[in-house]
Structure formats: C-alpha cells, structure tokens
Amino acid sequence: VCSSDLVLKIRLKELREKKGISQYKLASDLGVSQSTVGMWESGKNRPEAATLAALADYFEVSVDYLLGRQPPSTLDRQLEGVDFALYGEVHDLSDEEKQDILDYIRFKKAQRKP
C-alpha cells in the first residue's frame, strides 16, 4: 500500500462527509455500487484513472489533491501529517482551531531542552 492510497481513502471519506452525503448517494451519482465506494474508503480497492477524474470533478478538487500531491491550503499543508496521524480528525476543524493546533505544536517544540 503506497502513501497515495492511504491519503486517497482519507480524502474520499473526508470530502464525502464534508458534502454531507452517504456512500450510497456518492455511488449512485457516480454509477457504481455502494460497496465499491466502501472499498475505496477502506483502502481495499482503488478507483480507476477515469473514476479518479470523475471523483475530482464531483468534489471540485484536483486528482493531485485526492492522491495527496496538492494540499488545499497552507494551514492544511502544515497539518497534513498531524491529520494523517489522527486518522483524519483535523479535517472538520475551523481554520482558527487548526492554527491553534499548529501554534501548540510550535510551542511544544520550543520547550524542548537542547
């Protein structure tokens, strides 16, 4: 399993939940089965290239973003590793909350003894 597969499964679920739709609705809109969407989100299967493009269009993001090659913002880019480590829990925080986390990480690093 490569890192883009791990990012893909997190991003798909994150984008679907942010849009407020079920796996069934996404599957219906894309013309695939709900179990196919479930397998994408669990990392058991990966969409074909054409389907990746359709997913990117559907969620109005780039394929690079879906694969973890292009974060959407500076804050998100800075917290991407933290988000991954926390199993995607950072995605629904406000920018202010994300900035608080980043500030806290920097604070803790500054407290390290040489």
N, C-alpha and C positions, 0 to 999 in steps of 0.2 A: 504494500500500500504506500503510495507516494504522498508527499505533503499536500499536493494539489487536490488529491482525493479527500483528504481529511478536511481541508478548507471548504471544498465543494459541498460536502454533506452538511457542514455547519451553516454555510451561507444560504443554501437552499431552504433549510428549515427556518432560519432567521428571516429571510425575505418573505417566505410564505406567511409566517406568523405576523410579521410587521404589516402585511397586506390584509391580515385578518381573515384568511381563507383556510379551508380544510385541505387535507391531502386529496380528498375526493374531488373538490372543486378544481384544484390545480390539474389533477389528472383529466377531468372532464374537459377543461379548457384546452389542454394540450393534445387530447385524443389518445391518452394512454390509460392504463389501469391504475387504480389507487395503490395496488401492491407494488407497481413499478416505482411510483413516487416514494413509497415507503422504503423500497430497497435503495433508492438514491440517497435518501436522508439517513439511512443506517450505514451507508458506505458499502453495502453488499453488491451494488451494481453502479455503473456509471453511465450517464446519458451519452448517446452517440453525438458526434460533432454537430449534426443538423439540429438535434434536440437541444444541445447546449446553446446554440444560437437562438432557438425559439424561446428558451428559458430566459436568456439575457434580454430579448425583446419584451417578453412578458413582464419582467420585473424592472425594465428600463435601466439596466446596468450593462456593463460590458462582459463578454466572456472572460476577459482577463480578470475582472473583479470576481466572478464566480469561482475562478481557479486560484484566487489568492495572489494574483500578479499585480493588481492595481487596487489599493485601498481607496475608499471613497473620500477620506479627508485626512488632514494631518493628525488630528486627535485620534481618529480610528487607527491610523497607521502606527502611531506611537503606542497604542494599547492593544494592537493585534495579538501579540504574544500573550499578554495578560488575558485577553478574551479567550484565546485558544486554551490556555491553562485552566481557565474557569469554565470550560465547556460551553462557551457561548453566552455566559451570563451578562457580559458587558453590553451586548448589542442593544438592549432596550433602555439603557440609561440615557439621561439627558446629556447634552454637551457639558453642562456645568458639573454634573456628577462625574463624568469621565475626566474632566480637568481636575477635580478633587482627588481622584484615584492617582492620576499622573503626578500631582503635587505631593501626595503622600509617599509614593514610590521614591521620588527625588529626595524628600525629607529623610526617609529611612536610609537611603544611600549615603546622604551627608553625615548621618550619625555614626557610620562605620568607623571603627578605630583603625588607623593605618597599620 
